[in-house]
Amino acid sequence: MSVNTTDRLGARAPSRADVRRRARGVSHARTGYLFVAPFMLVFLGLLVLPLAYAAYLSLFQERLIGGTVFAGLGNYTRALTDPRLLHGVGRVGLFFLIQVPIMLAIALFAALAIDSGLLRVAKGFRLGIFLPYAVPAVVATLMWGYLYGQDFGLFAQLADKLSLSPPKFLSSDWMLGSIANIVTWEFTGYNMIILYAALRAVPHDLYEAAAVDGAGAIRTAWSIKIPALRPALLVCLIFSVIGSFQLFSEPQLMQRLAPSVIDGGYTPNLYGYTLAFTGQEVNYAATVSFLLGAVIVVVSYAVLFVTTRRSRS
């Protein structure tokens, strides 16, 4: 009796090769899931679950009478009218508008200078700018805090030698600029590396064509290099938005040197930390953290939208 390889509808039955191919595809898919599984476990355990738990906490309030009660959006209503939180958000917004353009301008100039090939010690120059990024934020802040000291700092000693009044870097008028200087010193090298790596990806044919047309180094940088750096500059800008609104380590450490200038609500992140670990208001601290995350998302999207629209126009 012959074996019929078609079913009742006339379709051909799968061959052994088809079966083996399908089995191999299933095996590869399972292997892919196994490779992704460690990341997914860490992602769920360290990001998704804590966020979900924080969202849950933000919906409750701790009261002296009644204990923990469901508050709904009460914590969010309180946060939106909290003057300390609003002042902190405004302060980091001002910090972003002043510090980030200066930092990115220095990083851009350094990247262009290294890429120009005119520096004799380009490797040493690049290492010297990037080295502060390798210094932990705590160490950098303590170092600059010592330099800022009005009684014992290096600048105060130099001013004393010159018979001048010591600069008040830790005063309320200078504090934001002093912190901005620390952050600029820390992260200029990081942004410079991103921009320099983007410059290395620009085709050299464009430089040769510009040289044939008689374009000098400045004209080449303005017409070819900087336009090619727009995606990299956008990445640096988004990272700077996130870092500026999450400012914490520098003001938290500088608070020890100037407690009358920096209070627990100097930045939103510091305010949330103070609420949770000093005031024991964990539920409200979770609310502040969520609102800060929402502000970062909105500002990042606004920056992305404006820069993308300008590049298209």
VEXDREN-2710 file (C-alpha; in Angstrom, 1 decimal):
% VEXDREN-2710
k/r/px/py/pz
1/MET/0.0/0.0/0.0
2/SER/1.5/3.4/-1.0
3/VAL/1.8/6.2/1.5
4/ASN/-0.3/9.3/0.7
5/THR/1.6/12.5/1.4
6/THR/-1.4/14.7/1.1
7/ASP/-4.3/15.2/3.5
8/ARG/-7.9/15.2/2.6
9/LEU/-7.8/18.8/1.4
10/GLY/-4.9/18.2/-0.9
11/ALA/-2.2/19.9/1.3
12/ARG/1.2/18.4/1.4
13/ALA/2.2/16.8/4.7
14/PRO/5.4/18.4/6.3
15/SER/8.6/16.6/5.5
16/ARG/11.2/15.6/7.9
17/ALA/13.3/18.6/6.9
18/ASP/10.5/21.0/7.7
19/VAL/9.9/19.4/11.1
20/ARG/13.6/19.6/11.9
21/ARG/13.7/23.3/10.8
22/ARG/10.7/24.1/13.0
23/ALA/12.3/22.3/15.9
24/ARG/15.5/24.2/15.4
25/GLY/13.6/27.5/15.3
26/VAL/11.9/26.7/18.6
27/SER/15.2/25.8/20.1
28/HIS/16.8/29.0/19.0
29/ALA/13.9/31.0/20.4
30/ARG/14.2/29.2/23.8
31/THR/17.9/30.0/23.8
32/GLY/17.2/33.6/23.1
33/TYR/14.8/33.8/26.1
34/LEU/17.4/32.2/28.3
35/PHE/19.9/34.9/27.4
36/VAL/17.4/37.7/28.0
37/ALA/16.1/36.1/31.2
38/PRO/19.0/37.5/33.6
39/PHE/18.5/41.0/32.3
40/MET/14.7/40.8/32.7
41/LEU/15.0/39.5/36.2
42/VAL/17.3/42.3/37.2
43/PHE/15.1/44.8/35.4
44/LEU/12.0/43.6/37.1
45/GLY/13.6/43.3/40.5
46/LEU/15.5/46.6/40.6
47/LEU/13.3/48.9/38.5
48/VAL/9.7/47.7/37.8
49/LEU/8.9/46.3/41.2
50/PRO/10.4/49.2/43.2
51/LEU/8.5/51.7/40.9
52/ALA/5.3/49.8/41.4
53/TYR/5.8/49.7/45.2
54/ALA/6.6/53.4/45.3
55/ALA/3.4/54.1/43.3
56/TYR/1.5/52.1/45.8
57/LEU/3.0/54.0/48.7
58/SER/2.2/57.3/47.1
59/LEU/-1.5/56.6/47.4
60/PHE/-1.5/56.3/51.2
61/GLN/-0.8/58.6/54.2
62/GLU/0.5/57.8/57.6
63/ARG/-1.5/59.5/60.3
64/LEU/-1.1/59.6/64.1
65/ILE/-4.8/58.5/64.5
66/GLY/-5.9/55.8/62.3
67/GLY/-2.4/54.7/61.1
68/THR/-2.0/54.2/57.3
69/VAL/-5.0/55.3/55.3
70/PHE/-5.8/55.4/51.6
71/ALA/-5.4/59.0/50.4
72/GLY/-5.9/58.6/46.6
73/LEU/-4.4/61.6/44.9
74/GLY/-4.2/63.6/48.1
75/ASN/-0.4/63.4/48.3
76/TYR/-0.1/64.6/44.7
77/THR/-2.4/67.5/45.4
78/ARG/-0.3/68.5/48.4
79/ALA/3.0/68.2/46.3
80/LEU/1.7/70.4/43.5
81/THR/1.1/73.2/46.1
82/ASP/4.2/72.5/48.2
83/PRO/6.4/75.7/48.1
84/ARG/9.6/73.8/49.0
85/LEU/9.2/71.4/46.2
86/LEU/8.2/74.1/43.7
87/HIS/11.2/76.2/44.7
88/GLY/13.5/73.2/44.4
89/VAL/12.2/72.4/40.9
90/GLY/12.7/76.0/39.9
91/ARG/16.2/76.0/41.3
92/VAL/17.3/73.0/39.3
93/GLY/15.6/74.4/36.3
94/LEU/17.7/77.5/36.6
95/PHE/20.7/75.3/37.2
96/PHE/20.0/73.5/33.9
97/LEU/19.6/76.7/31.9
98/ILE/22.9/78.1/33.2
99/GLN/25.2/75.1/33.7
100/VAL/24.4/72.8/30.8
101/PRO/25.1/75.3/27.9
102/ILE/28.4/76.2/29.5
103/MET/29.4/72.5/30.0
104/LEU/28.4/71.5/26.5
105/ALA/30.1/74.4/24.9
106/ILE/33.4/73.5/26.7
107/ALA/33.0/69.8/25.8
108/LEU/32.3/70.8/22.1
109/PHE/35.3/73.1/22.0
110/ALA/37.5/70.4/23.5
111/ALA/36.3/67.7/21.1
112/LEU/36.8/69.9/18.1
113/ALA/40.3/70.8/19.3
114/ILE/41.3/67.2/19.7
115/ASP/39.8/66.2/16.4
116/SER/41.5/69.0/14.5
117/GLY/44.9/67.3/14.9
118/LEU/46.6/70.6/15.7
119/LEU/47.2/69.7/19.3
120/ARG/50.7/68.3/19.9
121/VAL/49.6/66.5/23.1
122/ALA/46.1/65.5/22.1
123/LYS/46.1/62.3/24.1
124/GLY/47.3/64.0/27.2
125/PHE/44.7/66.8/26.7
126/ARG/41.9/64.3/26.2
127/LEU/43.0/62.3/29.3
128/GLY/43.2/65.4/31.4
129/ILE/39.7/66.5/30.5
130/PHE/38.2/63.1/31.0
131/LEU/40.0/62.3/34.3
132/PRO/37.6/64.3/36.5
133/TYR/34.8/62.0/35.4
134/ALA/36.6/59.1/37.0
135/VAL/36.6/60.9/40.3
136/PRO/33.6/60.0/42.5
137/ALA/31.1/62.8/43.0
138/VAL/31.7/62.6/46.8
139/VAL/35.4/63.1/46.5
140/ALA/35.0/65.9/43.9
141/THR/32.5/67.7/46.1
142/LEU/34.7/67.4/49.2
143/MET/37.7/68.6/47.3
144/TRP/35.9/71.7/45.9
145/GLY/34.3/72.3/49.2
146/TYR/37.7/72.6/50.7
147/LEU/38.7/75.0/48.0
148/TYR/35.6/77.1/48.5
149/GLY/36.1/77.4/52.3
150/GLN/36.0/81.0/53.4
151/ASP/38.3/80.5/56.4
152/PHE/40.6/77.6/55.3
153/GLY/40.1/77.3/51.5
154/LEU/42.8/77.8/48.9
155/PHE/41.0/80.7/47.3
156/ALA/40.6/82.4/50.7
157/GLN/44.3/82.0/51.4
158/LEU/45.3/83.5/48.1
159/ALA/42.9/86.4/48.7
160/ASP/44.5/86.9/52.1
161/LYS/48.0/87.0/50.5
162/LEU/46.8/89.6/48.2
163/SER/45.1/91.6/51.0
164/LEU/41.7/91.0/49.4
165/SER/38.4/89.9/51.0
166/PRO/37.9/86.1/50.6
167/PRO/35.3/85.2/47.9
168/LYS/32.0/84.0/49.4
169/PHE/31.6/80.8/47.3
170/LEU/29.4/79.3/50.0
171/SER/27.0/82.2/50.3
172/SER/23.4/82.0/49.2
173/ASP/24.2/84.2/46.1
174/TRP/27.1/82.1/45.0
175/MET/26.1/78.6/46.0
176/LEU/24.2/77.5/42.9
177/GLY/27.1/78.7/40.8
178/SER/29.6/76.9/43.0
179/ILE/27.7/73.6/42.6
180/ALA/27.4/74.2/38.8
181/ASN/31.2/74.6/38.7
182/ILE/31.6/71.2/40.4
183/VAL/29.2/69.5/38.1
184/THR/30.9/71.1/35.0
185/TRP/34.3/69.9/36.2
186/GLU/32.9/66.4/36.7
187/PHE/31.0/65.9/33.5
188/THR/32.7/68.0/30.8
189/GLY/35.0/65.1/30.0
190/TYR/32.2/62.6/29.7
191/ASN/30.3/64.7/27.2
192/MET/33.6/65.5/25.3
193/ILE/34.2/61.7/24.8
194/ILE/30.7/61.3/23.3
195/LEU/31.2/64.2/20.9
196/TYR/34.7/63.2/20.0
197/ALA/33.5/59.6/19.2
198/ALA/30.8/61.1/17.0
199/LEU/33.4/63.2/15.2
200/ARG/35.5/60.2/14.4
201/ALA/32.5/58.7/12.6
202/VAL/32.3/61.6/10.1
203/PRO/33.5/60.5/6.6
204/HIS/36.8/62.0/5.7
205/ASP/35.6/62.5/2.2
206/LEU/33.7/65.6/3.5
207/TYR/36.9/67.0/4.9
208/GLU/38.7/66.5/1.7
209/ALA/36.0/68.1/-0.3
210/ALA/36.0/71.1/2.0
211/ALA/39.8/71.4/1.7
212/VAL/39.5/71.3/-2.1
213/ASP/37.0/74.2/-1.9
214/GLY/39.4/76.2/0.2
215/ALA/37.7/75.9/3.6
216/GLY/39.9/76.4/6.6
217/ALA/39.7/74.6/10.0
218/ILE/37.1/77.0/11.4
219/ARG/34.9/76.9/8.4
220/THR/35.1/73.1/8.3
221/ALA/34.2/72.9/11.9
222/TRP/31.2/75.2/11.5
223/SER/29.8/73.8/8.3
224/ILE/30.7/70.1/8.6
225/LYS/31.6/69.0/12.1
226/ILE/29.1/70.8/14.2
227/PRO/26.1/69.9/12.0
228/ALA/27.2/66.2/12.1
229/LEU/27.3/66.4/15.9
230/ARG/23.6/67.3/16.3
231/PRO/22.5/63.8/17.2
232/ALA/25.4/63.4/19.7
233/LEU/24.7/66.9/21.2
234/LEU/21.0/65.9/21.6
235/VAL/22.1/62.8/23.5
236/CYS/24.3/64.9/25.8
237/LEU/21.5/67.4/26.2
238/ILE/19.0/64.7/27.3
239/PHE/21.5/63.2/29.7
240/SER/22.1/66.6/31.1
241/VAL/18.3/67.2/31.6
242/ILE/18.1/64.0/33.6
243/GLY/21.2/64.7/35.6
244/SER/20.3/68.3/36.4
245/PHE/16.8/67.5/37.8
246/GLN/18.3/64.6/39.8
247/LEU/20.9/66.7/41.4
248/PHE/21.6/65.3/44.8
249/SER/25.2/64.4/45.8
250/GLU/26.7/67.8/45.5
251/PRO/24.1/69.8/47.4
252/GLN/23.8/67.0/50.0
253/LEU/27.5/67.2/50.8
254/MET/27.7/71.0/50.5
255/GLN/25.0/71.2/53.1
256/ARG/27.5/70.2/55.7
257/LEU/29.6/73.2/54.8
258/ALA/26.8/75.7/54.5
259/PRO/23.8/74.4/56.5
260/SER/22.2/77.9/56.6
261/VAL/22.2/78.1/52.8
262/ILE/21.3/74.6/51.7
263/ASP/18.2/73.2/53.5
264/GLY/16.5/69.9/53.0
265/GLY/14.5/71.2/50.1
266/TYR/17.3/72.8/48.1
267/THR/16.7/70.3/45.2
268/PRO/13.7/67.9/44.6
269/ASN/15.9/64.8/45.0
270/LEU/17.3/66.2/48.3
271/TYR/13.8/67.0/49.4
272/GLY/12.6/63.5/48.8
273/TYR/15.6/62.1/50.6
274/THR/15.0/64.4/53.6
275/LEU/11.3/63.5/53.7
276/ALA/12.0/59.8/53.7
277/PHE/15.0/59.4/56.0
278/THR/14.7/62.5/58.3
279/GLY/11.0/63.3/58.4
280/GLN/9.9/59.6/58.1
281/GLU/7.3/60.7/55.5
282/VAL/7.9/57.7/53.2
283/ASN/4.5/58.0/51.4
284/TYR/4.9/61.7/50.6
285/ALA/8.6/61.1/49.5
286/ALA/7.3/58.5/47.0
287/THR/4.9/61.1/45.6
288/VAL/7.7/63.6/45.3
289/SER/9.8/61.1/43.5
290/PHE/7.1/60.3/41.0
291/LEU/6.4/63.9/40.3
292/LEU/10.1/64.5/39.8
293/GLY/10.1/61.7/37.3
294/ALA/7.2/63.2/35.5
295/VAL/8.9/66.6/35.3
296/ILE/12.1/64.9/33.8
297/VAL/10.0/63.1/31.2
298/VAL/8.1/66.3/30.2
299/VAL/11.3/68.4/30.0
300/SER/13.2/65.7/28.1
301/TYR/10.3/65.4/25.6
302/ALA/10.1/69.1/25.2
303/VAL/13.9/69.4/24.5
304/LEU/13.7/66.5/22.1
305/PHE/10.6/68.0/20.3
306/VAL/12.1/71.5/19.9
307/THR/15.6/70.3/18.7
308/THR/14.0/67.8/16.3
309/ARG/11.7/70.4/14.9
310/ARG/14.5/72.9/14.4
311/SER/16.8/70.3/12.7
312/ARG/14.0/69.5/10.3
313/SER/13.3/73.1/9.5
END
